[in-house]
C-alpha cells in the first residue's frame, strides 16, 4: 500500500490525523482539532515541513531553529520525535521506539510521505477508524479498571503483554477507545513512572506491551499498575498493584 494521511474523528468528536506508512504502521499522529478544515490544514503543514532538519535532544548537540524534528527520550526511556512548525507548534508526534535508529526510520517515513494522499475516514467510516468506538454513556459514570495478573518473574528484555479491561461500575459494560497508562509504583521517591500506554478496544479490553527492565537498584522487582485518567463521561480509576520480578542475572546478560 502507499503511505497516506488518514483524517478521522476521535471518541470526543474531535478531528485528528495519522500518517500510515507504506508498511501500514502509524508513524505520526496529530493533536485534536475542532474542525475538519483545521485538521486538513494540519496535514498540509506536515507535508510542507516534512523535509525539515533533525535536532537530537538526547545528546549534547547544537540546538536548531524551527521547523525541525526533535528527537527525545520520554519518561519511560523510549525514543520519540515531534515535528515542529516554523512557529514552534508541534504539528505531528511519533509513537514510542525502543532505539534511536528506529525513531530516525520513523522520521524518514514522514520525509518519504510529503506527497502522500489524504484519506477522509470521517466519510468512509472504514473498519479501522474510531467510528467503531461506541458513544460514551450519558452523565458521569464510575469505572472499574482491572489488570490481569501478569507473570510473577520475567527476564529483562522480555516483552510482557499487560492485559485487562475498563468497565462502567454498575453495568460491567466496557469503556471503549480511551487511554490506559501503565505505571511503576515508586513510593520511595513519591513519584510513579509511566512505563507504557495503550487504548481500550470496543469492549473495554486492552493489551499493552511493556519491555521488562530493572527500574531501580534497591531490589529486583517492579511494582506495576494500570491507570485510567478519566474523561468528561467517565471517572478515573486504578487497578491493583502487581509485583514482577526481573532477576538481576538477566540484567547483567544485556
C-alpha positions in Angstrom: 0.0 0.0 0.0 1.0 3.6 -0.4 1.6 5.9 2.6 -1.5 8.1 3.4 -2.7 10.7 5.9 -5.9 9.5 7.5 -8.3 12.1 8.9 -10.7 10.7 11.5 -12.9 11.6 14.4 -12.0 10.5 17.9 -14.4 9.4 20.6 -14.8 13.0 21.8 -15.9 14.1 18.3 -12.6 16.0 17.6 -10.8 15.7 14.3 -7.3 14.1 14.2 -5.0 12.8 11.5 -2.4 10.0 11.5 0.3 9.1 8.9 0.1 5.5 8.0 3.3 4.5 6.2 3.7 2.1 3.3 4.2 -0.8 5.7 0.8 0.0 7.2 2.4 1.2 10.5 1.3 4.5 12.1 4.4 6.7 12.4 2.9 10.1 13.4 -0.3 11.5 14.8 -1.8 14.9 15.4 -3.4 16.9 18.1 -7.2 17.2 18.3 -8.8 19.8 16.0 -12.3 21.3 16.4 -13.0 21.3 12.6 -12.1 19.1 9.7 -10.7 22.1 7.8 -8.2 22.8 10.6 -7.2 19.1 10.7 -6.6 19.1 6.9 -4.6 22.3 7.3 -2.5 20.5 9.9 -1.8 17.7 7.4 -0.7 20.2 4.8 1.6 21.8 7.4 3.3 18.5 8.0 3.6 17.9 4.3 5.1 21.4 3.8 7.6 20.9 6.6 8.4 17.2 6.1 12.0 17.8 4.9 13.0 19.8 8.0 16.3 19.1 9.7 16.6 16.9 12.8 17.6 18.1 16.2 18.8 15.3 18.6 18.0 16.3 22.1 19.3 13.0 23.5 22.9 14.2 23.0 24.8 17.5 23.6 24.4 18.9 20.1 23.6 22.2 18.5 20.0 23.4 19.0 18.4 24.2 15.7 15.7 26.7 14.7 12.2 25.7 13.6 10.9 24.0 11.6 12.5 20.8 12.8 12.2 17.3 14.0 13.0 17.0 17.7 14.3 13.6 18.8 14.0 13.0 22.6 13.5 10.3 25.3 10.3 10.1 27.2 9.8 9.3 30.9 9.7 5.6 30.1 13.2 5.9 28.4 11.7 5.4 24.9 12.7 7.4 21.8 10.1 9.7 20.2 10.1 12.6 17.8 8.0 15.8 17.4 7.7 17.7 14.1 7.6 21.4 14.9 6.3 24.1 12.5 8.1 27.4 11.9 6.2 29.0 14.8 7.3 26.2 17.2 3.9 24.5 17.3 4.0 20.6 17.4 2.2 19.5 14.3 2.9 15.8 14.5 4.2 13.4 17.1 5.5 9.9 16.9 4.9 6.7 18.7 7.5 5.3 21.2 10.5 3.5 19.8 13.0 1.2 21.6 16.0 2.5 19.7 17.2 5.8 18.2 17.8 4.0 14.9 14.1 3.2 14.7 12.9 6.7 15.6 15.1 8.0 12.8 13.5 5.5 10.5 10.1 6.9 11.6 11.3 10.4 10.6 12.5 9.0 7.3 9.0 7.6 6.7 7.5 11.1 7.2 10.1 12.5 4.8 9.1 10.0 2.2 5.4 10.8 2.6 5.5 14.5 1.7 3.1 13.9 -1.2 1.0 11.2 0.4 -2.7 11.3 -0.2 -5.2 12.5 2.4 -7.9 9.9 3.2 -11.1 11.2 4.8 -12.2 8.4 7.1 -15.0 10.6 8.6 -16.9 9.9 5.4 -16.0 6.3 4.7 -16.2 5.0 8.3 -13.6 2.4 7.4 -13.2 -0.6 9.7 -10.1 0.8 11.2 -11.4 4.2 12.3 -12.6 5.2 15.7 -16.1 5.2 14.4 -16.1 1.7 15.7 -16.0 3.2 19.2 -19.3 3.3 21.0 -20.8 6.5 22.0 -20.0 7.5 25.6 -22.6 6.7 28.3 -24.5 9.8 29.4 -23.6 11.5 32.6 -20.5 10.9 34.7 -20.0 7.2 35.3 -17.9 5.4 37.9 -15.4 3.0 36.4 -13.6 -0.2 37.4 -10.1 -0.9 35.9 -8.9 -4.5 36.0 -5.4 -5.5 35.2 -4.9 -9.3 34.8 -2.3 -10.8 37.0 1.0 -10.8 34.9 3.8 -13.3 35.2 5.5 -13.1 38.6 9.0 -13.3 37.1 10.4 -12.4 33.6 13.8 -11.9 32.2 15.0 -8.4 31.4 14.3 -7.5 27.7 11.2 -9.8 27.6 8.1 -8.2 26.1 5.3 -8.6 28.6 1.7 -8.2 27.5 -0.3 -6.4 30.2 -4.0 -7.2 29.6 -7.1 -6.0 31.4 -10.4 -4.3 31.0 -12.1 -0.9 31.8 -15.7 -1.1 32.7 -18.6 1.0 34.0 -19.1 0.1 37.6 -22.8 -0.6 37.8 -23.2 -2.4 34.5 -19.8 -4.0 33.8 -20.1 -2.6 30.3 -16.7 -1.9 28.6 -15.5 1.6 28.0 -14.1 1.8 24.5 -11.4 3.9 22.8 -9.8 5.6 25.9 -6.2 5.7 27.0 -4.8 3.4 29.6 -1.5 4.1 31.3 0.8 1.6 33.0 2.9 2.9 35.9 5.7 1.7 38.1 4.9 2.4 41.7 7.8 4.1 43.4 6.9 5.2 47.0 10.5 5.9 47.9 10.6 8.9 45.6 7.0 9.9 46.0 6.6 9.7 42.2 5.4 6.9 39.9 6.9 6.5 36.5 4.9 6.0 33.3 6.3 2.9 31.5 3.7 2.1 28.8 0.4 3.1 27.4 -2.4 2.0 25.1 -6.0 2.2 24.2 -9.1 0.1 25.1 -10.9 -1.9 22.4 -14.6 -1.6 21.6 -15.4 -4.0 24.5 -13.2 -2.1 27.0 -10.3 -4.7 26.9 -6.7 -3.6 26.4 -3.4 -5.3 25.7 -0.3 -3.2 26.3 3.3 -4.3 25.6 6.0 -3.5 28.2 9.6 -4.5 27.7 10.7 -5.7 31.1 13.7 -3.9 32.7 15.1 -3.0 36.1 13.6 0.2 37.4 15.8 0.8 40.4 18.8 -0.5 42.3 17.0 -1.4 45.5 15.7 -4.8 44.6 14.9 -7.0 41.5 11.2 -6.4 41.4 8.9 -3.9 39.6 5.5 -2.9 41.1 3.1 -2.0 38.3 -0.5 -0.9 38.0 -2.8 0.4 35.3 -4.5 3.8 35.5 -7.3 5.5 33.6 -7.2 9.3 34.0 -10.9 9.8 33.3 -12.9 11.8 30.8 -16.0 14.0 31.0 -18.2 10.9 30.9 -16.1 8.5 33.0 -14.4 8.9 36.4 -10.8 7.9 36.8 -9.8 4.5 38.2 -6.8 2.5 39.1 -6.1 -1.2 39.1 -4.5 -3.4 41.8 -0.7 -3.3 42.0 1.3 -6.3 40.9 4.9 -7.2 41.5 7.0 -8.6 38.7 10.5 -9.9 39.5 13.1 -9.1 36.9 16.1 -11.1 38.1 19.5 -9.3 38.4 21.3 -12.0 36.4 19.1 -11.3 33.4 20.0 -7.7 33.5 23.8 -8.5 33.6 23.4 -10.5 30.4 22.5 -7.4 28.4 
